[in-house]
Structure formats: structure tokens, C-alpha cells
Amino acid sequence: PELARAAAQAADEGCDVAHVEHLRAAFVADDLGGLPRVFDAVDCLADLHAQIAASARSPWRRWVAAREAAALGPAEAAALRRFDAVAVTTPAEADALAALAGVPAPVA
């Protein structure tokens, strides 16, 4: 709640753009009013966990990673729709996030 209040206050105080890093902070997008929003996803977490699930030797690790991938995919797709632009580190990450969104996403 404190972060959401700070985001709303920043939007009210004349900031030019909001830069939000990582999925766990993406919820503040709703508190930024009309301020342009950039989501710095860094990478596609769902894809990362899917890769871990595919390559892990331990059945337990595969199960945990697959479960994380399944949970993170919808959360990342929802985050993409809440921002005006999304930054990632590689074209492969951009492709993975755009695939999650199911529509062309503002990923660069």
C-alpha cells in the first residue's frame, strides 16, 4: 500500500514518466493515473521457469519450475497490458513476452 501511495503521489507531482522494474512491482501501474508507464521486465519469467522445468534433473525441481511458469505467464501477460512500453534485455525475451500477451505488445 505504501508503494501504491508513493506512485500516485509521484503521478500527481508532475513526473514525466514512470519506470517500474520487475513483475512484483507492476501492480503500481493502476496508481499512476495518466502518467506514461514503462515496465522494465528485464526478462520473461514464465519462459525462464519453463526452461528450468525442461532441463532440471530433479523431478521436484521440474514440478516447481513448471508450476511457477504456469502462474507467472498470466501475471506477465496482464502486466504487459497495463504499461505503455515494456523493456527487456534480448529479442528472445521480447518474443516470449509478446507471445504471452496474445496480442502485439509494446515490447522493446
Backbone bond lengths (Angstrom), bond angles and torsions (degrees), N, CA, C in turn:
res aa  C-N    CA-C-N  psi(-1)  N-CA   C-N-CA  omega(-1)  CA-C   N-CA-C  phi
1 P - - - 1.459 - - 1.537 112.99 -
2 E 1.332 116.50 -35.72 1.462 119.73 179.89 1.529 111.06 -66.10
3 L 1.333 116.98 -39.60 1.458 120.48 177.98 1.526 110.62 -65.75
4 A 1.318 117.21 -41.48 1.463 120.54 178.45 1.526 110.61 -61.82
5 R 1.319 117.52 -42.05 1.470 121.05 177.75 1.530 110.79 -63.69
6 A 1.323 116.70 -41.74 1.468 120.17 179.20 1.522 110.94 -64.70
7 A 1.318 117.16 -38.50 1.468 120.54 178.33 1.519 110.85 -64.80
8 A 1.306 116.64 -44.05 1.464 120.46 178.75 1.526 110.61 -63.36
9 Q 1.318 117.10 -40.63 1.455 121.30 178.96 1.532 110.49 -64.38
10 A 1.319 117.85 -42.62 1.464 121.34 178.66 1.525 110.43 -61.19
11 A 1.321 116.22 -40.73 1.464 119.92 178.75 1.525 110.58 -63.55
12 D 1.314 116.48 -37.91 1.464 121.15 -179.04 1.530 112.82 -74.42
13 E 1.321 117.33 -21.71 1.466 121.00 -174.75 1.523 114.04 -93.94
14 G 1.315 117.74 11.15 1.451 120.21 171.85 1.509 116.69 91.78
15 C 1.312 118.77 21.42 1.470 119.58 174.32 1.522 109.17 -62.33
16 D 1.312 117.01 152.03 1.458 121.55 -179.07 1.520 112.96 -85.15
17 V 1.335 116.36 -35.57 1.459 121.33 -176.85 1.531 107.95 -156.01
18 A 1.321 115.30 151.56 1.462 120.49 175.22 1.521 108.52 -107.16
19 H 1.314 116.40 130.36 1.457 122.82 176.98 1.522 106.76 -113.05
20 V 1.325 116.62 112.20 1.460 122.28 -177.35 1.517 108.20 -112.57
21 E 1.322 116.40 124.30 1.459 120.54 -176.57 1.524 110.37 -106.68
22 H 1.312 115.21 129.91 1.457 125.76 173.60 1.528 113.35 78.05
23 L 1.300 113.58 151.10 1.461 122.71 -173.62 1.517 112.95 -60.54
24 R 1.312 117.86 -38.45 1.467 118.55 -174.92 1.519 113.07 -66.33
25 A 1.329 118.46 -13.01 1.462 120.91 177.06 1.527 112.39 -105.81
26 A 1.320 118.12 -0.71 1.465 121.42 -174.81 1.520 113.67 -62.95
27 F 1.318 117.70 -22.61 1.459 120.35 -178.87 1.527 112.69 -60.48
28 V 1.326 118.42 -21.83 1.464 119.84 -178.11 1.530 111.96 -69.76
29 A 1.320 118.27 -10.81 1.465 120.83 179.41 1.523 111.19 -54.35
30 D 1.312 117.00 -36.21 1.463 121.07 -178.54 1.522 112.70 -69.51
31 D 1.318 117.56 -16.76 1.460 121.73 -177.16 1.520 113.36 -99.66
32 L 1.330 116.77 6.84 1.459 120.38 -173.66 1.521 113.83 -98.57
33 G 1.310 117.00 7.01 1.459 120.26 178.75 1.514 111.37 56.05
34 G 1.320 116.44 -134.36 1.460 121.18 -179.30 1.511 114.20 -90.68
35 L 1.317 117.25 8.33 1.456 121.60 -179.36 1.532 110.55 -64.31
36 P 1.335 119.23 132.04 1.470 120.19 175.12 1.528 109.91 -57.01
37 R 1.339 115.54 137.62 1.463 120.66 -173.40 1.519 111.05 -122.21
38 V 1.321 116.27 130.60 1.465 122.79 174.97 1.522 107.71 -117.39
39 F 1.320 115.37 125.11 1.463 121.82 177.39 1.515 107.95 -100.53
40 D 1.323 117.12 115.72 1.460 122.48 178.37 1.525 106.93 -93.84
41 A 1.326 115.71 88.51 1.462 121.49 -175.51 1.525 112.05 -75.17
42 V 1.298 117.70 -21.67 1.461 125.78 -176.28 1.529 110.02 69.00
43 D 1.330 116.61 -59.89 1.465 120.49 177.13 1.516 109.02 -148.83
44 C 1.315 115.93 179.43 1.462 122.16 178.81 1.527 107.71 -95.68
45 L 1.316 116.66 104.59 1.461 120.95 -176.29 1.521 112.55 -63.61
46 A 1.330 117.44 -38.78 1.467 120.07 179.15 1.521 110.66 -61.72
47 D 1.320 116.42 -42.77 1.459 120.26 178.91 1.530 111.10 -66.87
48 L 1.312 116.96 -40.18 1.465 120.73 177.67 1.530 110.61 -58.91
49 H 1.322 116.99 -46.78 1.460 119.81 -179.49 1.533 111.59 -69.80
50 A 1.324 117.63 -32.13 1.467 119.98 175.07 1.531 110.22 -64.71
51 Q 1.323 117.16 -39.28 1.463 120.51 176.61 1.529 111.13 -64.17
52 I 1.315 116.27 -41.63 1.462 119.92 177.76 1.526 109.95 -62.88
53 A 1.328 117.01 -43.32 1.466 121.01 179.66 1.525 111.08 -61.29
54 A 1.317 116.49 -36.32 1.462 120.23 -178.18 1.527 112.75 -75.16
55 S 1.329 117.25 -23.96 1.461 118.81 -174.16 1.529 115.22 -113.41
56 A 1.309 117.17 -7.84 1.470 119.71 -177.00 1.520 111.12 -67.63
57 R 1.299 116.05 140.74 1.472 121.17 178.09 1.523 111.36 -80.05
58 S 1.299 115.56 -35.94 1.458 120.64 -177.30 1.525 111.40 -78.75
59 P 1.335 118.87 129.25 1.463 120.38 175.80 1.534 111.83 -58.85
60 W 1.325 116.35 -37.36 1.467 120.50 178.48 1.522 110.52 -62.56
61 R 1.327 117.35 -45.66 1.469 122.03 179.79 1.525 110.24 -63.96
62 R 1.341 117.07 -40.10 1.471 120.36 177.49 1.524 110.50 -61.12
63 W 1.329 116.19 -44.42 1.458 121.02 -178.32 1.529 110.90 -63.97
64 V 1.339 115.91 -46.78 1.470 120.01 -179.73 1.528 110.53 -61.98
65 A 1.309 117.67 -46.00 1.465 121.43 -178.67 1.523 111.45 -64.96
66 A 1.326 117.41 -40.22 1.471 120.68 178.30 1.528 110.36 -64.33
67 R 1.312 116.14 -40.01 1.464 120.32 178.66 1.531 110.40 -65.28
68 E 1.324 117.03 -42.79 1.462 120.87 177.25 1.529 110.97 -62.35
69 A 1.315 117.31 -43.67 1.466 120.86 179.26 1.522 110.81 -59.43
70 A 1.332 116.20 -43.60 1.464 120.93 -179.29 1.530 111.67 -64.58
71 A 1.320 116.46 -36.16 1.465 120.10 -179.74 1.527 112.18 -78.02
72 L 1.323 116.55 -37.02 1.454 120.27 -176.06 1.527 113.21 -74.93
73 G 1.321 117.77 -31.60 1.464 120.68 -178.24 1.521 113.16 -54.16
74 P 1.331 118.75 -55.42 1.474 119.32 178.93 1.533 113.13 -62.72
75 A 1.320 117.15 -35.41 1.463 119.87 179.24 1.527 110.98 -66.20
76 E 1.320 116.46 -42.28 1.468 119.35 178.44 1.521 111.16 -67.62
77 A 1.325 117.80 -40.17 1.465 120.81 178.41 1.527 110.44 -61.28
78 A 1.318 116.97 -42.34 1.461 120.83 178.16 1.526 110.99 -64.33
79 A 1.315 117.02 -40.29 1.467 120.73 179.17 1.523 110.73 -62.16
80 L 1.325 117.06 -40.46 1.468 120.05 -179.28 1.518 111.61 -58.60
81 R 1.311 116.16 -35.69 1.467 120.41 -177.42 1.531 112.25 -75.59
82 R 1.316 118.31 -13.48 1.459 122.03 -175.64 1.527 112.92 -95.73
83 F 1.330 117.11 -3.32 1.460 120.38 -175.34 1.519 110.70 -122.47
84 D 1.316 115.01 154.41 1.465 121.40 179.10 1.516 112.15 -80.64
85 A 1.321 116.70 -27.15 1.459 122.26 179.11 1.521 108.12 -149.78
86 V 1.334 115.55 151.07 1.462 121.68 179.60 1.522 108.13 -131.20
87 A 1.328 116.31 128.59 1.465 121.60 179.54 1.525 109.63 -106.77
88 V 1.325 115.91 137.26 1.467 122.28 175.82 1.521 108.04 -137.19
89 T 1.343 116.31 173.37 1.460 120.30 -173.18 1.517 114.99 -88.88
90 T 1.324 118.52 -26.28 1.466 120.45 -176.75 1.522 110.91 -140.70
91 P 1.331 117.36 159.70 1.468 120.07 174.89 1.529 112.27 -60.09
92 A 1.328 117.79 -34.39 1.474 119.89 178.78 1.527 110.63 -63.51
93 E 1.324 117.31 -38.96 1.466 120.64 177.13 1.522 110.44 -66.37
94 A 1.338 116.97 -39.89 1.462 120.77 177.49 1.524 110.44 -61.26
95 D 1.326 117.14 -43.88 1.462 121.28 178.99 1.522 111.26 -62.59
96 A 1.331 116.58 -42.75 1.464 120.53 -179.05 1.527 110.96 -64.27
97 L 1.324 117.41 -42.85 1.465 119.98 178.74 1.522 111.73 -67.81
98 A 1.334 117.04 -41.93 1.461 119.91 178.86 1.525 110.85 -61.75
99 A 1.334 117.19 -37.00 1.464 120.42 178.10 1.522 111.40 -64.62
100 L 1.324 117.09 -36.76 1.462 120.85 177.60 1.518 111.79 -63.55
101 A 1.328 116.00 -38.24 1.471 120.35 -175.59 1.522 111.58 -68.69
102 G 1.322 117.65 -28.20 1.465 120.41 -179.06 1.517 113.44 75.44
103 V 1.289 116.49 -2.16 1.472 122.88 177.12 1.518 106.57 -141.75
104 P 1.320 117.52 161.33 1.472 117.62 176.15 1.529 109.43 -56.88
105 A 1.312 115.34 125.84 1.465 120.50 -178.21 1.526 109.05 -108.18
106 P 1.321 117.16 151.95 1.472 120.64 179.92 1.524 111.54 -77.71
107 V 1.342 116.53 61.34 1.465 121.80 -173.80 1.519 110.02 -102.67
108 A 1.346 115.81 134.46 1.456 121.01 176.76 1.524 108.36 -140.13
